[in-house]
Amino acid sequence: MGAIATVVTVAPLFLGTEPFPSAAYFVCMLMGVGFLVAAAGVVRTAAAQRRAAREATVSAER
């Protein structure tokens, strides 16, 4: 949502139209939140895969 808002708020600069109100620029700040959520998901998935690989190695050794 933040990335789309960023593109929408930058578009008037290239199209020569009136800029959007300040509220639209505040929505752009959600882009950072989206990146943080995505990074947390990547870290969580990596940790789960590492745990699964460790458990598979331990059970194979038995």
Sequence and secondary structure as in RCSB ss.txt:
>XXXX:A:sequence
MGAIATVVTVAPLFLGTEPFPSAAYFVCMLMGVGFLVAAAGVVRTAAAQRRAAREATVSAER
>XXXX:A:secstr
 HHHHHHHHHHHHHHT     HHHHHHHTHHHHHHHHHHHHHHHHHHHHHHHHHHHHHHHH 
